[in-house]
Amino acid sequence: MSVSVDQVAEAMFQLVTETHGKKSLKAMDLTKAMIEKFGAAECDKELCKHAIRQLMDSGRCIYSYLGGSYITLPPDKA
């Protein structure tokens, strides 16, 4: 059974929500966490890239630039 982009995006959103205000996550942090969660056979970097794009396009998450590029919740949802 393969993991869908929607499932990965939802898991990423949950992780960003849980760590909001405590830890800033980079795209690679999310990618590594999803590969660890779902397994390398089910989830790869390309799938994670699509999931991150889906979160950005939907407005559920935004990029924040503080000495690096981080994925965070938009100010109105934080």
Summary of the structure (lengths in Angstrom):
residues: 78
radius of gyration: 11.9
end to end distance: 33.8
largest distance: 38.8
contacts: 212
relative contact order: 0.22
helix: 53%
strand: 12%
